[in-house]
Each structure stands twice: as C-alpha cells, then as structure tokens.
Amino acid sequence: MENFRLNNTFEFNQFMGGSENVYRFNFGILITEGVKYLADKYECYWLLDMICIHSRDIKDTEEFQVWILKRLVGSYFKLSVEDGNKNVIKVIDIPISDFEADEVHLWLENEVIHLPNEH
C-alpha cells in the first residue's frame, strides 16, 4: 500500500506559488492559507502547536526548518525537524494520533509556517 502523503495530493495544488494572506497563530508565528486549510480540514492544529513550541529552542541557530510528521505504525507517529539539508535536529515521538495521512511536510521560515509548494 502506498503512503498517503498530503503534500502530494491534488487538493494542495491550489496553494502553489504562495499565499495572499497569512494568519497570526501562537508565539508570534504566522501560518499561510495552505497551512490553515490543512489544519482546518485535517483537524491538526495540535501539529502547529507542536511546531510552535518545539521550534523556539532552535530558531536562533536554524531560521529555516523542515518539519515532517510521519506515521511509523498504526497510530504511532514521529515529528522530526531538519535543517533543509536533511540533517535531523530533533525528533519527537507522538504515541497516538488520529491524523489521516501517513506523512506531511511543513516548512518554517522567518516565523511563517507554510507548505513546501507555497514557497
């Protein structure tokens, strides 16, 4: 069975090339239209909260962060952050989640969380 990776689905093509609006989130972080759509449709504001919280301690050394939520087995996920060069900086275990997809990537840059295709 092929992994269901949200970033590869047609529904996110509408956000390709950028976002006209950004929305204030937590800790001074902004989110784009695509990320707001993701959080609304897939009920994963908890994921954005996790990114906001755990990005604080690395923001001074890594202004560009690639956040990857990946299903390992069943409802067990791991959330990892990379520096954009595939160097893993931090891994967070998420023992249970009802997130529908097997994997999603989000980028945090200059205090804005966006989908990779919104860059």
C-alpha positions as a LaTeX table, in Angstrom:
\begin{tabular}{lrrr}
\hline
Residue & $x$ (\AA) & $y$ (\AA) & $z$ (\AA) \\
\hline
Met1 & 0.00 & 0.00 & 0.00 \\
Glu2 & 1.35 & 3.40 & $-0.99$ \\
Asn3 & 1.80 & 6.02 & 1.72 \\
Phe4 & $-0.75$ & 8.79 & 1.79 \\
Arg5 & 1.45 & 11.90 & 1.78 \\
Leu6 & $-0.67$ & 15.04 & 1.89 \\
Asn7 & 1.84 & 17.27 & 0.13 \\
Asn8 & 1.50 & 15.10 & $-2.99$ \\
Thr9 & $-2.29$ & 15.38 & $-3.27$ \\
Phe10 & $-4.16$ & 17.46 & $-5.81$ \\
Glu11 & $-6.08$ & 19.41 & $-3.17$ \\
Phe12 & $-2.95$ & 21.35 & $-2.16$ \\
Asn13 & $-2.14$ & 22.48 & $-5.72$ \\
Gln14 & $-4.43$ & 25.47 & $-5.20$ \\
Phe15 & $-1.82$ & 26.93 & $-2.85$ \\
Met16 & 1.12 & 26.59 & $-5.25$ \\
Gly17 & 3.30 & 29.65 & $-5.57$ \\
Gly18 & 2.42 & 31.46 & $-2.41$ \\
Ser19 & $-0.27$ & 32.77 & $-0.14$ \\
Glu20 & $-2.11$ & 36.06 & $-0.39$ \\
Asn21 & $-3.00$ & 36.04 & 3.30 \\
Val22 & $-1.27$ & 34.96 & 6.47 \\
Tyr23 & $-2.90$ & 34.32 & 9.82 \\
Arg24 & $-1.49$ & 35.03 & 13.25 \\
Phe25 & $-1.07$ & 31.84 & 15.24 \\
Asn26 & 0.82 & 31.17 & 18.51 \\
Phe27 & 4.10 & 32.59 & 19.84 \\
Gly28 & 4.19 & 35.23 & 17.08 \\
Ile29 & 4.20 & 32.56 & 14.37 \\
Leu30 & 2.17 & 33.17 & 11.22 \\
Ile31 & 0.54 & 30.48 & 9.08 \\
Thr32 & $-0.29$ & 30.65 & 5.39 \\
Glu33 & $-3.60$ & 29.91 & 3.67 \\
Gly34 & $-2.43$ & 26.40 & 2.77 \\
Val35 & $-1.44$ & 25.59 & 6.34 \\
Lys36 & $-4.73$ & 26.99 & 7.65 \\
Tyr37 & $-6.59$ & 24.80 & 5.14 \\
Leu38 & $-4.58$ & 21.76 & 6.29 \\
Ala39 & $-5.27$ & 22.47 & 9.97 \\
Asp40 & $-8.99$ & 23.12 & 9.37 \\
Lys41 & $-9.67$ & 20.18 & 7.06 \\
Tyr42 & $-7.49$ & 17.58 & 8.82 \\
Glu43 & $-8.10$ & 18.91 & 12.35 \\
Cys44 & $-4.42$ & 19.16 & 13.15 \\
Tyr45 & $-3.97$ & 22.46 & 14.95 \\
Trp46 & $-2.19$ & 20.31 & 17.55 \\
Leu47 & 0.57 & 19.79 & 14.95 \\
Leu48 & 1.00 & 23.54 & 14.51 \\
Asp49 & 1.11 & 23.92 & 18.30 \\
Met50 & 3.87 & 21.31 & 18.48 \\
Ile51 & 5.87 & 23.09 & 15.78 \\
Cys52 & 5.47 & 26.47 & 17.51 \\
Ile53 & 6.54 & 25.08 & 20.87 \\
His54 & 9.47 & 22.97 & 19.72 \\
Ser55 & 10.84 & 25.44 & 17.19 \\
Arg56 & 11.54 & 28.02 & 19.89 \\
Asp57 & 14.73 & 26.41 & 21.17 \\
Ile58 & 16.30 & 26.04 & 17.71 \\
Lys59 & 15.11 & 29.21 & 15.96 \\
Asp60 & 18.31 & 31.12 & 16.72 \\
Thr61 & 20.50 & 28.52 & 15.02 \\
Glu62 & 18.07 & 27.34 & 12.32 \\
Glu63 & 15.96 & 30.03 & 10.69 \\
Phe64 & 14.80 & 27.54 & 8.02 \\
Gln65 & 13.23 & 24.37 & 9.42 \\
Val66 & 11.62 & 21.40 & 7.65 \\
Trp67 & 9.03 & 19.72 & 9.88 \\
Ile68 & 7.98 & 16.18 & 8.93 \\
Leu69 & 5.14 & 14.27 & 10.56 \\
Lys70 & 5.39 & 10.61 & 9.59 \\
Arg71 & 3.36 & 7.57 & 10.58 \\
Leu72 & 5.61 & 4.76 & 11.80 \\
Val73 & 2.94 & 2.13 & 12.51 \\
Gly74 & $-0.76$ & 2.27 & 13.28 \\
Ser75 & $-1.49$ & 5.49 & 15.14 \\
Tyr76 & 2.16 & 5.99 & 16.19 \\
Phe77 & 3.92 & 8.97 & 14.56 \\
Lys78 & 7.18 & 10.79 & 14.80 \\
Leu79 & 7.61 & 14.51 & 14.28 \\
Ser80 & 11.07 & 15.48 & 13.17 \\
Val81 & 12.71 & 18.73 & 12.21 \\
Glu82 & 15.53 & 19.06 & 9.70 \\
Asp83 & 17.69 & 21.98 & 8.65 \\
Gly84 & 16.79 & 21.84 & 4.95 \\
Asn85 & 19.85 & 19.74 & 4.13 \\
Lys86 & 18.34 & 16.53 & 5.53 \\
Asn87 & 20.23 & 16.92 & 8.83 \\
Val88 & 17.85 & 15.90 & 11.63 \\
Ile89 & 17.88 & 18.36 & 14.50 \\
Lys90 & 15.17 & 16.97 & 16.74 \\
Val91 & 12.72 & 14.04 & 16.85 \\
Ile92 & 9.53 & 13.97 & 18.88 \\
Asp93 & 7.55 & 10.77 & 19.43 \\
Ile94 & 3.78 & 11.01 & 19.12 \\
Pro95 & 2.47 & 7.74 & 20.55 \\
Ile96 & $-1.11$ & 8.20 & 19.37 \\
Ser97 & $-2.80$ & 10.37 & 16.77 \\
Asp98 & $-5.83$ & 10.15 & 14.53 \\
Phe99 & $-4.12$ & 12.11 & 11.75 \\
Glu100 & $-5.44$ & 10.73 & 8.46 \\
Ala101 & $-2.33$ & 10.93 & 6.31 \\
Asp102 & 0.85 & 8.92 & 6.63 \\
Glu103 & 3.13 & 11.90 & 6.11 \\
Val104 & 3.08 & 15.67 & 5.75 \\
His105 & 5.89 & 18.22 & 5.40 \\
Leu106 & 5.72 & 21.81 & 6.61 \\
Trp107 & 8.36 & 24.50 & 6.38 \\
Leu108 & 9.04 & 27.16 & 8.99 \\
Glu109 & 10.95 & 30.15 & 7.74 \\
Asn110 & 11.10 & 33.70 & 9.10 \\
Glu111 & 8.40 & 32.91 & 11.67 \\
Val112 & 5.95 & 31.68 & 8.98 \\
Ile113 & 4.76 & 28.07 & 8.66 \\
His114 & 3.94 & 27.19 & 5.07 \\
Leu115 & 3.50 & 24.26 & 2.74 \\
Pro116 & 6.55 & 23.48 & 0.60 \\
Asn117 & 4.66 & 24.39 & $-2.58$ \\
Glu118 & 3.80 & 27.81 & $-1.15$ \\
His119 & 7.46 & 28.80 & $-1.07$ \\
\hline
\end{tabular}
